[in-house]
Amino acid sequence: MPQAPAIPQATRRQHDREIVALAVPAFGALVAEPLFVMADSAIVGHLGTAQLAGLGVASALLTTAVSVFVFLAYATTAAVARRVGSGDLPAAIRQGMDGIWLALLLGAAVIALVLPLAPGIVDVFGASATAAPYATTYLRISSLGIPAMLVVLAATGVLRGLQDTRTPLYVAVAGFVANAGLNAALVYGAGLGIAGSAWGTVIAQCAMAAVYLTVVVRGARKHGASLRPDAAGIRASAQAGLPLLVRTLSLRAILMIATAVAARLGDADIAAHQIVLSLWSLLAFALDAIAIAGQAIIGRYLGADDAAGARAACRRMVQWGIAAGVVLGLLVVAARPLFLPLFTSDPTVKETALPALLIVALSQPISGVVFVLDGVLMGAGDGPYLAGAMVVTLAVFTPVALLVPALGGGLTALWATMTLMMAVRLTTLWLRARSGRWIVTGATR
């Protein structure tokens, strides 16, 4: 963290108000996103085991594909926030439109790949002979909604950069309700089965994208910003997003390696791992909300040439990250007797998961600072450093994790390795924050 004088109380209160105003709606929107898959699963599950298994494979593929492109939101937030800080709203919206056009191009490319290759992709991911046809059907239809999903990511980044996290919350909640209603109507009312679930999701995603585009287009017209695609701007958006893509892929690789190692430990261990990982992911949503606030706030300060304000905001958000981590850790310890029975009645799985849950609880303050500094550096547009830091983390984590089964370690040892991974991330991010090299002011980095 950069050296700076103590933050005056009035400034702290201002930062607190900004963080709460941005983070709370962002958390609601983040939590609403996985509810799409939950609603689909609840409705399709009543069609049969093969249909549910097919949905599981296809939705995992879609979720992974979309999460890879999350840089569309992150890079756009930082770029738009800088323009907002510089007082140039037309340029801010123009920057956002470049991100949206990039999302459409990437979405079209994904469709072109998925439609013909869907059966092969499903095969590679090990779907059974009975589940594969359902997975292929769902994947092909749902892929038509990928451009809309990516537009939602980019447009969410635009609004976050404009310091608006409430609109994404409203759109996410409305999208979830529409998705659930459409799924029920098309799966059962229209008798379309799993195809109806896929079409319901596509329609809901397209409607969400249409709402976002309406909001952005209205802002563009109000401020006289061009809506036409600009090759240089789209290329710049892609260049800004590429390092964040490397970061995301490295993080996904870490999670996949952890799951693969857990699978080698035995059935009870992999079952317990999935429970612990689901809680870890839920906690990540809460901490990521503060990181999103950091992206928007830091980008705005740097765009306004206010380096001191950026440093002070960084310090205050780190304090928020530590406090949130402590609170979440205590909640995990207190709620563990209630949490485990929700997922399993197997005493062996419970016994295996419990020590790992305690490690997750103890590591939350570390995670809090990691998420916050991640958001700060994203807001500063420091993508190349984030990419390099995550590759280093992957290089440290992989051999240690692979040694867990070789040395006779169990799930507790694996989650200790996950904590090591977060500690490496903390070290790399803290060193960068202290150096102050991320502080590059101006409307563009």
N, C-alpha and C positions, 0 to 999 in steps of 0.2 A: 504494500500500500504506500502511495507517495507521501513523503513527509509534508506536513502542513500544520499551521497553528491550530489550537483548539477551536472547534466550531462554536460560534456564538449560539446562545439558546434560541434566539429568534430564527436564525438560519436553520438550526436543527428542526424546529417546528415546521418551517416551510418545506424542508426536505421530507419530513414525515408525512405531511399532507399530500405531497406529490406522489410519494411512494404508495401510500394507501389508495389514493384515487386511481392510480394506474394498475397496481398489483391485484387488488381485490376483484375487479371485473375480469382481469386477465386470467386469474385462477378459475373463475366460473366458466370461462370459455374453454380453458384447457381441460377441465373435468368433463365438460359436455361432449368433447370430441370422441372419447372411447365409448360413450353411451350409444353411439351409432351401431358399433359392432355388437354391443350387448343386446340392443333391441332386435337386431337381425337374428342373433343367436336364439333369443327367447321365442321368436315367432317361427323360425325355421326348425327349431328343435322338435316341435310337435309334428313335423312332417315325417320324421324317421331318423334313425341313427346315421344312415348313409348320407342323407341330405345335410345333417349337422356336421358330419365329418368333412364333407365337401366344402361347406361354408368355412369351416375352420382353416383348411388349407388355403382357399382363395382369399379370405380376408387377411390372413397372415401375410400373403404375398402383396396384397394391395396396401396394407398398412406399412410394410417395409418400403415399398416403392415410393409412397407418398412421403414417408419420414426422411427418405434420402434427399428429397427436394425441399426440406424445411428451410434451407438457406434462402429460398425465395422470400420468406418472411423476415429472417434475421437481417440479411443484407439490405433489404428494402427499408426496414425500420431505421437502420443506422443512416442510410443515405438521405432519406426523407427528413429525419430529425435534424440533421445538419443544416439542410436548406431552411427548415422552419426556424432554427436558431439564428440563421443569418438574416431572417426577415423576408426571404424570397419565397412566398407561398406558391406562385405559379411554377417556379423551378422545382419546388418540392413535389408538387402534383405531377409535373412532367417526369420527374425521376421515378415516381411511383408507377406511372403508365409504362415506362420502360420495363419495369419488373413484371407488370401484368402481361405485356406482349411476350416477354421471355417465357412466362408461365404457359401461355397458349402454345408457343412453338414447342416447348418441351413436352407438353401434354399430347400434342399431335404426334410427336416422335414416339412416345410411349405406346399410343394406340396402334401405330403402324407396326410396332414390334410384338405387342401382346396378342392382337387378333389372330395372326397366323401361327404364333408359337405357343398359344395357351395350352394345348394338350401336352406338348413336350415339357413346358415349365412345370405343370402339375405333376407330371411323371417324375421329374428330377426331385421334387419335394416329397416323394414317397407316398402319394395318395393311393389308397387301396383300389382294387379293380371296381368295387361297388361305389366308392366315393368319387373316383376320378371324373366320371361324366358330369356329376353335379358341380364339382369344383371348376371344371372347364366352362360349363354354362355360366356360372356366377362370375368367373373371372372375365370372360369375354364381354358380357353385358356391362359389368361394373367398370371395365376399362374405358368405356365410352364416357364415363363421368370423370376420368382422371384430369382432363383439361380444366374442368370446373373446380376440382379439388385444388389444383395448383393455382388457379386464379384466386381462390379463397385464401390460400397461403400468402400470395403476393399482396392482395388487397388488404388482408389483415395487417401486413407489414406497413402498408401505406398509412392506415388509420393509426396504428401504434406510433409511427413516426410523427403523425399530426397530433400526438398526445391524446388519442381517443381509443380507450380500450372498452368503453361501454357498448358501442355499436357492435363490435365482434361478439360480445357476450349475448346481446339480444338476438343476433343472427344465428349464433350457435344453438341457443335454446329453441328458437323457432324451427331451426333445421332439424333438431332432434325430434321435436313433436311431429313435424311433417313426415319425417322418415318413418317413425313408428306407425303413424296412421296409414301412410301409403303402403307400407309393408303388409300390414294386416289386411287392407282392402284388396291388394293385388294377389297376395299369397292365397288367402282363403275366399274372399269375395269373388274375385275373378278366376280363381282356380288355377293360377299360373305357377304355383309351387315355388321352387327356389329361384326361378327366373323372375317371378313377381317381386321377390325380395331385392334382387339385383336392380330391377327397373325402379323400384321405390327409392332405393338409395341414389341412383343416377338422377332421378327427377328432383329429389331433395337437394342434392349437391348443386345441380344446375340452378335451382331457385335461389340458393344461397349466393352463388356466384353472380346471379342477375341483380340481387339486392346490393351486393358490394359494388358492382359496376355502376349501378344507378347512383350510389352515393359518391363514388369517385368522379364519374362523368359530371354530375351536378357541381362538384367542387371545381372541376377543370373549367367548366363554362363560366362559373362565377368569377374565377381569377384569370380567365383568358389563356389557359394553358392548352397546348395542342394535344389532341388525342391520337394523332397519326403515329404509326410505328417509326422509330428513328433508329437506323442501323447502328450508329455510333453509340447511342444510349443503351440499346439492347446488349451490344457487345460489352460495354462497360459494366452493366449489371451482371452479365455472365462472368466477367473477370473478377468482380467483387465476390461473387458467390462461390467460385471454384475452390478457394481455400476452405470455406465453410463446408463444402461438400466433402473434402478430404477429412476434415474434422469429424463430420457426422459418420462417414463410413468407418473411420477408425473406432469411434465409440460403439457403433453397431457390431463391429468385429469383436470388441471386448465382451459385449453381452452374449454374442453367439458362442464364443470360446468358453465363457463361464457356464453356459447351459450345456455345452458338449461335455465339459469336464464333469458336471453334476450327473449327467446321464451315465457316465462311466462308473460312477460311485455306487449305483444301484437304484432300484425302483423307489425305495423310501426316500433316498437322497434327492432324486430328481423331482419327486412329488413335493417334498419340503422346499426345494429350491424354487419351484414355481410359485409357491405361496409367499415365500420371502421376497422374491423378485416382484410380485404383484404389489406388495406393500411398499417396497423400495420405489417402484414406479409412481405410486400414488403420492408418496412423500416428495418425489421429484417434481410433481405438478405444483405443489405448494411453493417450493423453493424457486422453480422456474418462473413463477409469477413475479417474484421480486427481481429476477434477472431480466424479465421483459421490461419492467419499469426502468431498470438500469439502462437498457439499450436506448430507450426513448429519451430519458433524462440526460444521459451523458452525451448522446449525439446532439441534443439541442444546445447544451452548454458549449461544446466544442465548436459548433456552427456559429455561435454568438461570440467566438473568440474569448471565452471566459474560462481560461485554464484553471484559475483558482476555484471557480465554482464547480468545475468538473472534479477537481481533487477533493473538495469538501463533500460533494455528493457521493463520490466513491467511498470515502471514509464512513459516511453515515450509512450507506447501503451495506458495507461490510458489518457494521454493528447490527443492522437488521438481520443479516444472514446468520450471524452467530446466535442472536436471540431466538430467531425462528428455529434454528437447528436444535437448540437446547429444549425449547418447548415441544417440538416434534419428537425428540428423543424420549422425553418424559412421557409423552402420550403413548408411544409405542410400548414402553415398559408397563404403563398402567393398563393398557388395553389388550395386552397379549393373551390373557386368559379368555377374553371374549372374541378375539380375532381368529385364533386358530380353529375353534370349533365351526366357524362359518365355512371353512374350506375342507375340513377332514374330520372324521371320527376315528381314524386309525391312530392308536396310541404311539406306534413306532414313528409315524410321520410327525406327530406332534412333538415327540421327544427329540427328533432330529432337527426340527425347525426352531425350537426354542432358543438354543444357544446362538444360532445364526441371527435370530431376531434381536437378541441383546446386542450383538455386534453392530447391527444396523442402527439400533438406538444410540449406542455410544458414538457412532461415526457421524451422526447428523450435524453437529456443529461444524465439522470439517466440510461436509457436503454443503452446508449453508454458505460458507465463504466461497467454495468452489463455484457454485451456481452464480453467486453475485458477481464475482470477478470475471467469470465467463461472459455475463451480460454486459459488464462495464467495457470489456475489451471488444465485444461485438459492437457495442454502441459507438466505440471509437473507430470502428472499421479496421481493427487490427487482426484481420482474418489470417494472413500468412503466419503470424506468430501462433495463433490458436491451432492452426493446422499442424505446424511443426511440433508444438507441445503435445498434441494428442497422439501423434505418431510416436513420439518418445515414450509416452505413457503406455501405448500398445506394446512397444518393444520391451518395456520393463515387465508389464503384466503377463504377457504370453508365456515366457519360460517358467515363471513362478507358478502360474496357474496350472500348467501342464505337469509340474512336479508334484502337485497335491496328491493325485492317485498313486503316483510312483512311490511316494514316501509314506503311503498308508494313511494320508490325511482324509478327513471326511468333509461334510458340508460346512462345519464350523471353520475349518482351515481354508476352504474356498472363499467364504465370506470375509475372512481375515485378509485374504488376497485382494478381494474387492475393495476393502478399506485401504490397503496399500496403494491400489490404483488411484483412489480418491486423494490419498496423501501426496502421490506424485503429481497429480493435477494441481493440488493446492500449492506445492512448491514452485512449479513452473509459472503458475498464474501470479502468485505472490511476488516472485522475483520480477516479473514484468511490470506489475503494478507499482512496485517500489522504485523501479528504474525511471518511471515517468516518460519512457519513450513512446508510450501509447498516446500521449497528449499531443495531438497534431490538430491545431485549430484551423478554422476556415470552413467555407461552404462545401468544400470537397477535400478529401484526404490526399 
